[in-house]
Amino acid sequence: MGEFVKNINRILVVGAGTMGHSIAQVFAQHGYEVDLIDVNKERLKKALNLIKSNLNVLSEFNKVNFDEITDIINRIHVSTDLTSIAPNADLAIEVVNEVPSIKKEVFMKLNKSCKKDIILVSNTSGLNIFEIAEIDNPERLIIHHWFAPPHIIPLVEVVKGPNTSEEVVKFSVDLLNSLGKKPIVLNQFVDNFIVNRIQNVISVQVYEMIAKGWATPEQIDLAIKTSLGIRLPIVGVVQTQDFTGLDLILDIQKRYRMNKRFPQIEQLVNQGRLGAKTGKGWYDYRGKTEQEILMKRDQKYLKMLKLLENIEAFEPI
């Protein structure tokens, strides 16, 4: 398979919905011929209209040359006939509904109709496709979990299965990098991967606050936008603890007798790695003083705040 996967020209995308049409668009933008398949003709028609609209918006921000839009669209070929189109694919991506039976059927068809040495990709957001898909040569099966809208969001979570070959993982990373994406590799399947796993915990708390009338949806969103929304793009969810102070976090865990205690925090504290104030925490700040670290953080915060205010991000869409 190694020699073959280096010569990919034609991409098969199965599913033309919210994610599928946009993933197809990204490949077409980078010069690939793309077959976009869906059982619903109206969905395919809608997909092409959305792709045109997406490209026009991207051109406003100089992400796409307006004069190239027609050529990009012409590289996307829509069809309802998976069986006849699949043999032409050099890479196949499944982007259908998150229903195990549907995904299983799609992979059965791909396994039967595609060439036996192409990589088969699932965009599942959390299903264990490695237990669902029944294919020959399972070392070629991998997850590329894109985020909506795929033509804008950089992250793609790459998840390997128990049989996925390292060659396929490396190829996936190289391919996604070439598309301008930021692939992050998970070495094994974990329910909901990274982002959805965190996002789902947040959602549970949001639903409780709304149900109990503690805050309105608008209040919750404004609270997050004007706090975490400024900080998270700069320090994420782990490094932010370095600025809180890991000793303080450990103290809070002990004081409130939290059900879950994390020995990693106690270990870091015992090593004197308290965060920005000691120059090391979860992150190593490589000899920078606390003042230098905080100054760099605050400069980025202020730039982010100014940007968000300029685009009126704190107002609902």
C-alpha positions in Angstrom: 0.0 0.0 0.0 2.9 2.4 0.7 3.7 3.2 -2.9 0.1 3.6 -3.8 -1.0 6.0 -1.1 1.7 8.5 -2.2 -0.2 9.0 -5.5 -3.6 10.1 -4.5 -5.6 12.1 -7.1 -9.2 11.2 -6.5 -11.1 11.4 -3.2 -14.3 9.7 -2.4 -16.5 11.4 0.2 -19.6 9.4 1.3 -22.2 11.7 2.8 -23.0 15.3 1.6 -24.4 16.7 4.8 -23.1 19.3 7.3 -19.6 17.8 7.4 -19.3 15.9 4.1 -19.9 18.8 1.7 -17.3 20.9 3.5 -14.6 18.2 3.7 -15.1 17.6 -0.1 -14.6 21.3 -0.6 -11.3 21.3 1.3 -9.9 18.6 -0.9 -11.1 20.3 -4.1 -9.5 23.5 -2.9 -6.2 21.7 -2.8 -6.5 20.3 -6.3 -8.0 16.9 -5.8 -10.8 15.5 -7.9 -13.6 14.6 -5.5 -16.6 12.3 -5.8 -19.3 13.4 -3.3 -21.8 10.7 -2.8 -25.2 10.8 -1.1 -28.4 8.8 -1.4 -30.4 12.0 -1.4 -30.3 14.1 -4.7 -31.7 17.2 -3.0 -28.9 17.0 -0.4 -26.3 16.9 -3.2 -27.9 19.9 -4.8 -27.9 21.7 -1.5 -24.3 20.7 -0.9 -23.1 22.3 -4.1 -25.0 25.5 -3.2 -23.4 25.6 0.3 -19.9 25.0 -1.2 -20.4 28.0 -3.5 -21.4 30.1 -0.6 -18.5 28.8 1.5 -16.0 29.7 -1.2 -17.4 33.1 -1.7 -17.0 33.8 2.0 -13.5 32.5 2.0 -12.6 34.7 -0.9 -13.7 37.8 1.1 -11.0 36.9 3.6 -8.4 36.1 0.9 -8.4 32.4 1.8 -9.4 31.5 -1.8 -8.8 33.3 -5.0 -12.3 34.3 -6.4 -11.2 33.5 -9.9 -10.5 29.9 -8.9 -13.9 29.2 -7.4 -15.4 27.8 -10.6 -12.5 25.4 -11.1 -12.8 24.2 -7.5 -16.5 23.5 -7.9 -15.8 21.7 -11.2 -13.5 19.3 -9.3 -16.4 18.1 -7.2 -18.5 15.5 -8.9 -21.8 14.5 -7.2 -23.6 11.1 -7.5 -26.0 8.8 -5.8 -24.3 5.7 -7.2 -21.6 4.6 -4.7 -21.0 1.2 -6.2 -20.0 2.5 -9.7 -17.9 5.5 -8.4 -16.0 3.7 -5.6 -13.6 1.8 -7.8 -12.1 5.1 -9.0 -11.1 6.3 -5.5 -7.6 6.6 -4.2 -8.9 7.5 -0.7 -12.4 7.0 0.8 -13.9 9.0 3.6 -17.1 8.1 5.3 -19.2 11.1 6.6 -22.6 9.6 7.1 -25.0 9.8 10.1 -23.7 8.6 13.5 -25.7 5.4 13.4 -23.7 2.2 13.7 -25.8 0.2 11.3 -25.6 2.9 8.6 -21.8 3.2 9.0 -21.4 -0.6 8.9 -23.4 -0.8 5.7 -21.3 2.0 4.1 -18.0 0.3 5.0 -19.3 -3.0 3.6 -19.9 -1.3 0.3 -16.6 0.4 0.3 -14.8 -2.8 1.1 -16.6 -4.5 -1.7 -16.3 -1.8 -4.4 -13.0 0.1 -3.6 -9.5 -1.0 -4.5 -8.2 -3.3 -1.7 -5.1 -1.2 -1.0 -6.6 2.3 -0.4 -7.0 3.9 3.0 -10.5 3.9 4.4 -11.3 6.9 6.7 -14.2 7.6 9.1 -15.2 11.0 10.3 -17.1 9.6 13.2 -17.2 11.9 16.2 -17.2 9.2 18.8 -18.3 5.7 17.6 -15.8 2.9 17.7 -15.6 2.4 14.0 -12.9 -0.3 14.5 -15.6 -2.5 16.1 -18.3 -1.5 13.6 -16.5 -1.7 10.2 -15.9 -5.1 8.7 -13.2 -4.7 6.1 -10.3 -6.6 4.5 -6.9 -5.3 5.6 -8.0 -3.5 8.8 -4.6 -1.9 9.1 -5.8 0.7 6.5 -8.8 1.8 8.6 -8.4 5.1 10.5 -10.5 8.0 11.9 -10.1 11.6 10.8 -12.5 13.6 13.0 -13.0 17.0 11.5 -14.7 19.9 13.2 -17.5 22.1 11.8 -17.1 23.9 9.6 -14.3 21.8 8.2 -13.3 24.5 5.6 -12.4 26.8 8.5 -11.6 24.9 11.7 -7.9 23.7 11.6 -8.1 20.7 14.0 -8.5 17.2 12.8 -8.3 14.4 15.5 -6.6 11.4 14.0 -7.5 8.2 15.9 -5.8 4.9 15.2 -7.4 1.5 15.8 -5.8 -1.6 17.3 -4.8 -2.8 13.8 -4.1 0.6 12.1 -0.6 0.6 10.6 1.9 3.4 11.5 2.3 4.0 7.8 -1.4 4.9 7.6 -1.1 7.2 10.6 2.0 9.0 9.2 0.3 9.3 5.8 -2.8 10.8 7.5 -0.8 13.4 9.3 1.2 14.4 6.2 -2.0 14.6 4.1 -3.9 16.7 6.7 -0.9 19.0 7.1 -0.8 19.5 3.3 -4.4 20.6 3.5 -3.5 23.3 6.1 -5.0 21.4 9.0 -3.7 20.7 12.5 -3.8 17.0 13.0 -3.5 15.6 16.6 -2.9 11.8 16.9 -4.6 9.7 19.6 -2.8 6.4 19.9 -5.9 4.5 20.7 -9.7 4.9 20.5 -11.1 6.8 23.5 -14.8 7.6 23.7 -15.5 11.1 22.2 -11.7 11.7 21.7 -10.3 15.0 23.0 -12.6 17.9 22.3 -16.0 16.3 22.4 -15.0 14.6 25.7 -14.4 18.0 27.2 -17.3 19.6 25.5 -19.8 17.0 26.7 -18.8 17.7 30.3 -19.5 21.4 29.8 -22.8 20.6 28.2 -24.0 18.6 31.2 -23.4 21.6 33.5 -25.1 24.0 31.0 -28.2 21.9 30.8 -28.4 21.7 34.6 -28.1 25.5 35.0 -30.9 26.1 32.4 -33.2 23.4 33.8 -32.9 24.8 37.3 -33.3 28.4 36.2 -30.0 29.5 37.5 -29.1 31.4 34.3 -30.6 31.9 30.8 -28.9 30.6 27.7 -27.9 34.1 26.8 -26.3 34.8 30.2 -24.4 31.5 30.1 -23.0 32.2 26.6 -22.1 35.8 27.4 -20.3 34.6 30.6 -18.2 32.1 28.7 -17.5 34.5 25.8 -16.3 37.2 28.1 -14.0 35.0 30.2 -13.0 31.6 28.9 -13.6 32.8 25.3 -10.7 35.3 25.7 -8.4 32.9 27.6 -8.8 29.5 26.0 -7.4 30.4 22.6 -4.3 31.6 24.3 -3.7 29.1 27.2 -6.1 26.2 26.5 -7.5 24.2 29.3 -4.3 22.7 30.8 -1.9 25.6 30.7 -4.5 27.9 32.3 -3.9 25.9 35.5 -0.3 27.1 35.5 -1.6 30.6 35.9 -4.1 29.6 38.6 -1.2 27.9 40.4 -1.1 24.1 40.8 -0.6 24.4 44.6 -3.9 26.4 44.8 -5.7 23.8 42.6 -4.4 21.0 44.9 -5.6 23.0 48.0 -9.0 23.3 46.5 -9.2 19.6 45.8 -8.3 18.8 49.4 -10.5 21.5 50.9 -13.7 20.5 49.1 -12.9 16.8 49.3 -13.5 16.3 45.6 -14.6 12.8 44.6 -11.8 12.7 42.0 -8.3 13.6 43.0 -5.5 13.6 40.4 -2.1 12.4 41.6 -0.4 14.2 38.7 -1.2 17.5 40.4 0.2 16.5 43.7 3.3 15.1 42.1 4.0 18.3 40.2 3.5 20.3 43.4 5.8 18.1 45.3 8.4 18.7 42.6 8.0 22.5 43.1 6.4 22.8 39.7 3.6 25.2 40.7 3.1 26.9 37.4 4.1 30.3 36.0 5.2 31.6 39.4 8.0 29.0 39.6 8.8 28.8 35.8 7.5 25.2 35.6 4.1 23.6 36.0 2.4 21.5 33.3 4.6 23.5 31.0 8.3 24.3 31.1 8.8 28.1 30.6 12.5 27.6 29.9 14.0 30.0 32.4 11.5 32.9 31.9 10.7 34.9 35.0 7.1 35.1 36.2 6.9 38.7 35.1 8.0 37.8 31.6 5.5 34.9 31.4 2.6 37.0 32.6 3.5 39.9 30.4 3.5 37.7 27.3 0.2 36.2 28.4 -1.5 39.5 29.0 -0.3 41.0 25.7 -2.0 38.1 23.9 -5.1 38.5 26.1 -5.4 42.1 25.2 -5.0 41.4 21.5 -7.7 38.8 21.6 -10.0 41.1 23.6 -9.5 43.9 21.1 -10.2 41.5 18.2 -13.3 40.1 19.8 -14.7 43.5 20.5 -13.9 44.7 17.0 -15.9 41.9 15.4 -18.7 42.3 18.0 -18.2 38.7 19.1 -19.9 39.2 22.4 -23.2 39.8 20.6 -25.3 36.8 19.6 -25.1 35.8 15.9 
